[in-house]
């Protein structure tokens, strides 16, 4: 898929998903986000960048950790996600957290601007995660920390059939190579190539709990990564893909509800203080 086209799909898709994202996903992602913040070990007074911040769920946790002397900047491609985050910041009267719309592949910050860069479940959506990791390294001070969470192995994520079901109905893939970063040591290798030295990584097995089929389908189609495709489906197509998805997660039905297995990968790296002469061996 053309990179610019993929960026547009993600921007407008997450604009559509923004209203339903927190009700459908906040509880499901809480464990991965808590682990990411624990790995970050944020200290009072630190400057933090939250890449692909969405509605700011991680950003506000980071702001609490760094305190009034610290600063958190959240950036996201989606206008609506940023608008939601800004509204919440205003409601909370948070003075140490700010949000801007920005492409993670071209961070509008100077070199060595931050002590910590976070990216919670956003790196899978960009056309070139390698570029984003290099940008994260660029804006980190030497020895600064990068903490990234991605979805894990496809085989351990019971909801993964979603993409093939939707791709069968559209002209191009919705999220090409979505699970690539969660495979084996792929993310660690890409970090090394970006001059980020991995110091810890952990796989977290979890379940996505849904009260019924409607909630499971809404999370998959309305408040998640395929929202743009879903918005363009006619009623017949929606009925068909919904039926296929329910069939795909049938093995994890518990009464009226569903307990779908999933896996997260959380990784911590530090910005290398000495440039490597050659990272082509990675």
Secondary structure in CASP SS format (residue, H / E / C, confidence):
PFRMAT SS
TARGET T0000
AUTHOR 0000-0000-0000
METHOD secondary structure of the structure
MODEL  1
X C 1.00
X C 1.00
X H 1.00
X H 1.00
X H 1.00
X H 1.00
X H 1.00
X H 1.00
X H 1.00
X H 1.00
X H 1.00
X H 1.00
X H 1.00
X H 1.00
X H 1.00
X H 1.00
X H 1.00
X H 1.00
X H 1.00
X H 1.00
X H 1.00
X H 1.00
X H 1.00
X H 1.00
X H 1.00
X H 1.00
X H 1.00
X H 1.00
X H 1.00
X H 1.00
X H 1.00
X H 1.00
X H 1.00
X H 1.00
X H 1.00
X H 1.00
X H 1.00
X H 1.00
X H 1.00
X H 1.00
X C 1.00
X C 1.00
X C 1.00
X C 1.00
X C 1.00
X C 1.00
X E 1.00
X E 1.00
X E 1.00
X E 1.00
X E 1.00
X C 1.00
X C 1.00
X C 1.00
X C 1.00
X C 1.00
X H 1.00
X H 1.00
X H 1.00
X H 1.00
X H 1.00
X H 1.00
X H 1.00
X H 1.00
X H 1.00
X H 1.00
X C 1.00
X C 1.00
X C 1.00
X C 1.00
X E 1.00
X E 1.00
X E 1.00
X E 1.00
X E 1.00
X E 1.00
X C 1.00
X C 1.00
X H 1.00
X H 1.00
X H 1.00
X H 1.00
X H 1.00
X H 1.00
X H 1.00
X H 1.00
X H 1.00
X H 1.00
X H 1.00
X H 1.00
X H 1.00
X H 1.00
X C 1.00
X C 1.00
X C 1.00
X C 1.00
X E 1.00
X E 1.00
X E 1.00
X E 1.00
X E 1.00
X C 1.00
X C 1.00
X C 1.00
X C 1.00
X C 1.00
X C 1.00
X C 1.00
X C 1.00
X C 1.00
X C 1.00
X C 1.00
X C 1.00
X E 1.00
X E 1.00
X E 1.00
X E 1.00
X E 1.00
X E 1.00
X E 1.00
X C 1.00
X C 1.00
X H 1.00
X H 1.00
X H 1.00
X C 1.00
X C 1.00
X C 1.00
X H 1.00
X H 1.00
X H 1.00
X H 1.00
X H 1.00
X H 1.00
X H 1.00
X H 1.00
X H 1.00
X H 1.00
X H 1.00
X E 1.00
X E 1.00
X E 1.00
X E 1.00
X E 1.00
X E 1.00
X E 1.00
X E 1.00
X E 1.00
X E 1.00
X E 1.00
X E 1.00
X C 1.00
X C 1.00
X H 1.00
X H 1.00
X H 1.00
X C 1.00
X C 1.00
X C 1.00
X C 1.00
X H 1.00
X H 1.00
X H 1.00
X H 1.00
X H 1.00
X H 1.00
X H 1.00
X C 1.00
X C 1.00
X C 1.00
X C 1.00
X C 1.00
X C 1.00
X C 1.00
X C 1.00
X C 1.00
X C 1.00
X C 1.00
X C 1.00
X H 1.00
X H 1.00
X H 1.00
X C 1.00
X C 1.00
X C 1.00
X H 1.00
X H 1.00
X H 1.00
X H 1.00
X H 1.00
X H 1.00
X H 1.00
X H 1.00
X C 1.00
X C 1.00
X E 1.00
X E 1.00
X E 1.00
X E 1.00
X E 1.00
X E 1.00
X E 1.00
X E 1.00
X E 1.00
X E 1.00
X E 1.00
X E 1.00
X E 1.00
X E 1.00
X E 1.00
X C 1.00
X C 1.00
X H 1.00
X H 1.00
X H 1.00
X H 1.00
X H 1.00
X H 1.00
X H 1.00
X H 1.00
X H 1.00
X C 1.00
X C 1.00
X C 1.00
X C 1.00
X C 1.00
X H 1.00
X H 1.00
X H 1.00
X H 1.00
X H 1.00
X H 1.00
X C 1.00
X C 1.00
X H 1.00
X H 1.00
X H 1.00
X H 1.00
X H 1.00
X H 1.00
X H 1.00
X H 1.00
X H 1.00
X H 1.00
X H 1.00
X H 1.00
X H 1.00
X H 1.00
X C 1.00
X H 1.00
X H 1.00
X H 1.00
X E 1.00
X E 1.00
X C 1.00
X C 1.00
X E 1.00
X E 1.00
X E 1.00
X E 1.00
X E 1.00
X E 1.00
X E 1.00
X E 1.00
X E 1.00
X E 1.00
X E 1.00
X E 1.00
X E 1.00
X E 1.00
X E 1.00
X C 1.00
X C 1.00
X C 1.00
X C 1.00
X C 1.00
X C 1.00
X C 1.00
X C 1.00
X C 1.00
X C 1.00
X C 1.00
END
